[in-house]
């Protein structure tokens, strides 16, 4: 459809046809009433009125002389039917020159939430992966359990041998004095525990360092030479002093028949640093005690132990009538409480606590070559489970003493080992 007046056949200005403008049917300008493409605002000119001045919503028109239009190169849009502005009169310069804009589109919240979630998940994955490889690289995998000979069969679940040594490596003279460690060369074991994890809860069994054991035939960890067993009996910590972790594992496996899957060791300095990095560990003591050898000086009741106090607490034995047996019980209580503190959201979700704790612990831990971070996490969660009641803690059953050494109850030890190997609920009681 063509809305222009009848008779449009081109530009008649060149043939003097008496028509006005392009497509006009007469000598007079067309009124706004026939120009449907141009929308007038309220109060606009009527049929017999001239167009409003320039800037009133319609572009300025060319002047006319004797009813004839002239072309000055300016295309107003009137003669071609061009519509200015938006169909509804909006746009930067709508009717009346108000310069109004259309409404802004509503934000797409679903899209924003989606991309925000994707960004956060990606960031968490990157941080988690980076933390894993950083932490894994800090593990000191120095113990080679493949050097242990004549090993018992593996059973159900996982058995960790956790050793606290009196190593003073890296400690200054001031630190040794502060922590009451003395200055003895080398290192010995102050505590030894077997932690069993499985489907029936966790069991933490302390091995008193004064336990009477037989040193079996073993292969030297450094020399590779085989040393035949002679039936020699010593205290358990002497095995570690003689040839390190490998002989200690060999001696425990020989005297119990229980396969050790992983080895974890921590020294004095590392232990104190971990405690300090988590802000201390809360303990409740039934009785107070003092010990000049370890520097312990505790009162009964609830209290938070810092690294120095914690080390004194787990080392004290001269203040107790049961000596080493009482010390192993305190060691179990504290390590379980420490694991619980490390695993709390206030530590795990706080990078200012988590990274110093990981750094303090991993830098000073010595583990076996097959130990991974997931194994380490399993060990800590199992120790936390012992504290929360999802497990059991005990000493190795003792039947008496011989020459100052604690003799194990062979019948109970055999029953205990069978329950652990079959991953059954432990019914055997210890001292």
C-alpha positions in Angstrom: 0.0 0.0 0.0 1.2 3.5 -0.8 0.0 6.2 1.6 1.3 9.0 -0.5 -1.2 11.2 -2.4 -2.3 9.9 -5.8 -0.3 10.8 -8.8 3.2 10.2 -7.5 5.3 9.3 -10.5 8.7 10.7 -9.7 10.3 14.0 -9.3 8.3 16.6 -11.4 10.4 19.5 -10.6 12.5 19.0 -13.7 9.5 19.0 -16.1 7.7 21.9 -14.6 4.6 19.9 -13.9 3.4 22.4 -11.3 3.7 19.9 -8.5 5.2 20.6 -5.2 8.0 18.5 -3.9 8.7 14.9 -4.6 5.5 13.0 -5.1 3.2 16.0 -4.4 -0.1 16.3 -6.1 -0.4 20.1 -6.0 1.4 23.3 -5.6 0.8 23.5 -1.9 2.7 21.7 0.8 1.0 18.6 2.2 -0.6 18.9 5.5 0.3 16.8 8.5 -3.1 15.1 8.3 -2.0 13.1 5.3 1.5 12.3 6.5 0.8 9.3 8.6 4.4 8.5 9.2 5.0 11.6 11.3 3.5 11.4 14.7 2.4 14.7 16.4 2.5 15.3 20.1 -0.2 17.0 22.0 -0.8 20.5 20.9 0.9 19.9 17.5 -0.1 22.0 14.4 -3.4 21.3 12.8 -4.2 20.9 9.2 -4.0 24.5 8.3 -1.1 25.4 10.5 2.5 25.5 9.6 5.1 23.1 11.0 6.5 24.1 14.4 9.9 25.7 14.5 13.0 23.5 14.4 13.6 21.6 17.6 10.0 21.1 18.4 10.1 17.4 17.4 10.1 17.8 13.5 13.3 18.7 11.6 13.5 22.1 10.1 12.0 22.2 6.5 13.6 23.9 3.5 12.2 27.3 2.5 9.9 27.7 -0.5 9.8 30.3 -3.2 6.7 30.7 -5.4 5.5 27.3 -4.3 8.5 25.5 -5.7 10.8 23.6 -3.4 14.5 23.7 -3.8 17.1 21.1 -3.0 20.0 22.2 -0.9 21.4 18.7 -0.2 19.6 18.3 3.1 17.3 15.3 3.4 14.7 16.1 6.0 13.0 12.8 5.6 9.7 14.5 5.0 9.7 13.8 1.3 10.7 10.2 1.6 8.4 9.3 4.5 11.3 8.7 6.9 10.2 8.3 10.5 12.3 9.9 13.2 12.7 8.4 16.6 11.2 5.0 17.7 7.7 3.9 16.6 6.4 4.9 20.0 8.0 8.3 20.0 11.0 7.3 22.2 14.7 7.6 21.5 17.2 10.3 22.3 15.1 13.0 20.7 11.4 12.0 20.7 8.4 14.3 20.3 8.8 17.5 22.2 12.6 17.1 22.4 12.4 15.5 25.9 15.2 13.0 25.2 13.5 10.2 27.1 15.0 6.6 27.1 13.2 3.3 27.1 13.2 1.2 30.3 16.4 -0.7 31.1 16.2 -4.4 30.8 15.9 -6.3 34.1 19.1 -8.1 35.2 19.3 -11.7 34.5 19.9 -13.0 38.1 19.8 -16.6 37.1 22.7 -16.1 34.7 24.7 -14.0 37.2 24.2 -16.7 40.0 25.3 -19.4 37.5 28.5 -17.7 36.6 29.3 -16.7 40.1 28.9 -20.3 41.3 31.1 -21.6 38.4 33.8 -19.0 39.3 33.7 -20.0 43.0 33.8 -23.7 42.3 36.7 -23.3 39.9 38.6 -21.2 42.4 38.0 -23.8 45.2 39.3 -26.6 42.9 42.4 -24.6 42.0 43.1 -23.8 45.6 42.5 -27.4 46.8 44.7 -28.9 44.1 47.5 -26.4 44.7 47.3 -27.0 48.5 47.4 -30.8 48.0 50.5 -30.7 45.9 52.1 -28.1 48.2 51.4 -30.2 51.3 52.4 -33.5 49.6 55.8 -32.1 48.6 56.5 -31.2 52.3 56.2 -34.8 53.5 59.6 -36.3 54.5 59.3 -39.9 53.1 62.5 -41.3 54.7 61.4 -44.7 56.0 61.6 -47.6 53.6 59.5 -50.5 54.9 60.6 -52.6 52.0 63.8 -53.2 53.9 61.8 -55.0 56.7 62.2 -58.8 56.2 59.9 -61.7 57.1 56.8 -59.6 57.5 53.4 -61.1 58.7 50.5 -61.1 56.4 48.4 -58.0 56.1 44.9 -58.1 57.7 41.8 -56.0 57.4 41.9 -52.3 58.0 45.0 -50.2 58.3 47.7 -50.1 61.0 49.7 -47.0 61.7 52.8 -47.0 63.9 53.0 -43.5 65.5 56.3 -42.7 67.1 57.3 -39.7 69.2 61.0 -39.3 69.2 63.3 -37.1 71.3 65.0 -35.8 68.3 66.5 -32.3 68.8 67.4 -31.7 65.2 67.2 -28.1 64.2 66.7 -26.8 67.8 68.8 -24.0 69.1 70.4 -24.1 72.6 67.8 -21.6 73.8 64.9 -23.8 72.5 66.4 -26.9 74.2 66.6 -25.1 77.5 63.0 -23.7 77.1 61.5 -27.1 76.3 63.6 -29.0 78.9 64.9 -31.5 76.2 68.5 -31.7 77.3 71.3 -32.0 74.7 71.7 -35.7 74.2 73.0 -36.7 70.7 71.0 -38.9 68.4 67.4 -39.7 69.0 65.3 -42.2 70.9 61.6 -43.0 71.2 59.6 -41.4 73.9 56.3 -42.9 72.8 55.1 -45.6 70.4 51.5 -46.4 69.5 49.6 -48.6 67.1 46.5 -47.0 65.6 44.2 -49.4 63.9 41.4 -48.0 61.6 38.6 -50.0 60.1 34.9 -50.6 59.7 34.5 -51.2 63.5 35.9 -48.0 64.8 39.4 -47.1 65.7 41.7 -48.6 68.3 44.7 -46.8 69.8 47.2 -49.2 71.5 50.2 -47.7 73.4 53.4 -49.7 73.5 55.3 -48.7 76.7 58.9 -47.9 75.8 60.1 -50.2 78.6 58.3 -53.2 77.1 60.3 -56.4 77.1 60.9 -57.6 73.5 63.1 -59.9 71.5 65.3 -58.5 68.7 64.8 -60.9 65.7 67.0 -61.5 62.7 67.0 -58.3 60.6 68.6 -56.5 57.7 70.5 -53.4 58.4 68.7 -50.3 57.0 72.0 -48.7 55.9 74.5 -51.6 55.5 72.0 -54.1 54.0 73.7 -56.7 56.0 71.7 -59.4 57.7 72.1 -59.7 61.5 70.9 -63.1 62.8 68.7 -63.1 65.9 70.3 -64.4 69.1 67.2 -64.4 71.4 68.4 -61.1 72.9 65.8 -59.3 74.9 65.8 -55.5 75.3 63.5 -52.7 76.0 61.4 -51.7 73.0 62.9 -48.3 72.5 66.4 -49.9 72.3 65.4 -51.4 68.9 64.9 -47.9 67.5 68.2 -46.7 69.0 70.0 -49.6 67.4 68.9 -49.3 63.8 66.1 -46.8 63.5 62.5 -47.1 62.3 63.0 -50.2 60.1 64.3 -52.3 63.0 61.6 -50.9 65.3 58.9 -52.0 62.8 60.6 -55.4 62.4 60.7 -55.9 66.2 57.1 -55.0 66.7 55.8 -57.2 63.9 57.9 -60.1 65.2 56.7 -59.8 68.8 53.0 -59.2 67.9 52.4 -60.8 64.6 50.6 -57.6 63.4 51.5 -56.1 60.0 52.4 -52.4 60.2 51.1 -50.6 57.1 52.4 -47.0 57.7 55.0 -45.3 59.9 54.7 -41.7 61.3 57.3 -40.0 63.5 57.5 -36.5 65.0 60.2 -34.9 67.0 60.1 -32.5 70.0 60.2 -29.2 68.0 57.6 -30.3 65.5 55.2 -31.4 68.2 55.5 -28.1 70.1 55.1 -26.1 66.8 51.9 -27.9 65.8 50.3 -27.2 69.2 51.2 -23.5 69.0 49.9 -23.2 65.4 46.4 -24.3 66.4 46.3 -21.9 69.3 46.9 -24.5 72.0 45.0 -27.6 73.1 42.4 -27.7 75.8 42.8 -30.4 78.4 41.0 -31.3 81.7 43.3 -32.8 84.3 41.9 -34.8 87.2 45.0 -34.1 89.3 47.8 -31.6 89.2 51.5 -32.7 89.1 55.0 -31.4 88.8 58.1 -32.9 87.2 61.5 -31.2 87.2 62.8 -33.5 84.5 60.2 -32.5 81.9 59.4 -29.1 83.3 55.8 -30.0 84.0 53.8 -27.9 86.5 50.1 -28.4 86.2 47.1 -27.8 88.4 43.8 -29.8 88.3 41.0 -28.6 86.1 40.4 -27.4 82.5 43.2 -25.5 80.9 44.7 -24.8 77.5 48.3 -26.1 76.9 50.7 -24.3 74.6 53.5 -26.1 72.8 56.0 -26.0 75.7 53.4 -27.2 78.2 52.1 -29.9 75.9 55.6 -31.3 75.4 56.1 -31.4 79.2 52.7 -33.1 79.6 53.4 -36.0 77.3 57.0 -36.6 78.5 56.3 -36.7 82.2 56.7 -40.1 83.9 58.7 -39.5 87.1 55.7 -37.8 88.7 53.6 -41.0 88.6 53.8 -44.2 90.5 53.0 -46.2 87.4 55.7 -44.3 85.5 55.7 -45.2 81.8 52.2 -46.8 81.9 50.7 -43.5 83.2 52.7 -41.5 80.7 51.3 -43.5 77.8 47.7 -42.8 78.9 48.5 -39.1 79.0 50.0 -39.3 75.6 46.9 -41.0 74.2 44.6 -38.3 75.7 46.7 -35.5 74.4 47.2 -36.8 70.9 43.5 -37.5 70.6 42.7 -33.9 71.8 45.2 -32.5 69.4 43.7 -34.4 66.4 40.3 -33.1 67.5 41.5 -29.5 67.6 43.2 -29.8 64.2 40.1 -31.2 62.6 37.7 -28.5 63.9 36.1 -26.0 61.3 37.9 -23.1 63.1 41.2 -24.6 61.9 40.3 -26.3 58.6 38.3 -23.4 57.3 40.7 -20.7 58.5 43.6 -20.4 56.1 45.5 -18.3 58.7 45.5 -21.4 61.0 45.3 -24.2 58.4 48.5 -23.4 56.5 50.7 -22.7 59.5 49.5 -25.9 61.1 50.1 -27.9 57.9 53.5 -26.3 57.5 54.5 -26.9 61.1 53.4 -30.5 61.1 54.5 -31.6 57.6 57.9 -30.1 57.9 58.7 -32.2 61.0 56.9 -35.4 60.2 58.9 -38.4 59.0 56.8 -41.0 57.2 57.3 -44.1 55.1 57.7 -43.9 51.3 54.2 -45.2 50.6 52.5 -42.7 52.9 50.2 -40.2 51.2 48.2 -37.2 52.4 45.0 -39.2 52.4 46.6 -41.8 54.7 47.7 -39.0 57.0 44.2 -37.5 57.0 42.7 -41.0 57.7 45.1 -41.3 60.7 44.1 -37.9 62.2 40.3 -38.5 61.7 40.7 -41.9 63.4 42.5 -40.3 66.4 39.7 -37.8 66.6 37.2 -40.7 66.5 38.9 -42.2 69.6 38.3 -38.9 71.5 34.6 -38.7 70.4 33.9 -42.2 71.5 34.0 -43.9 68.1 36.8 -46.1 69.2 38.9 -47.4 72.0 42.3 -46.5 73.6 44.3 -48.8 75.7 47.8 -49.9 76.8 49.3 -53.2 75.6 48.2 -55.8 78.2 50.9 -56.3 80.8 51.4 -59.4 82.9 54.3 -58.3 85.1 57.9 -57.1 84.9 61.3 -58.7 84.5 64.6 -56.9 85.2 62.8 -53.5 85.0 61.2 -54.4 81.7 57.4 -54.7 81.3 56.3 -58.2 80.2 53.3 -58.4 77.8 50.4 -60.8 78.6 50.9 -63.2 75.7 47.4 -64.6 75.8 45.7 -61.2 75.7 48.1 -59.9 73.1 47.3 -62.8 70.8 43.6 -62.2 71.2 44.0 -58.5 70.6 46.1 -59.0 67.5 43.5 -61.5 66.1 40.7 -58.9 66.6 42.7 -56.2 64.9 43.8 -58.4 62.0 40.1 -59.4 61.3 39.0 -55.8 61.9 36.6 -56.9 64.7 35.4 -54.9 67.6 38.1 -55.0 70.3 37.0 -56.7 73.5 40.5 -57.2 75.1 41.3 -54.8 77.9 44.7 -53.3 78.6 46.5 -51.8 81.5 
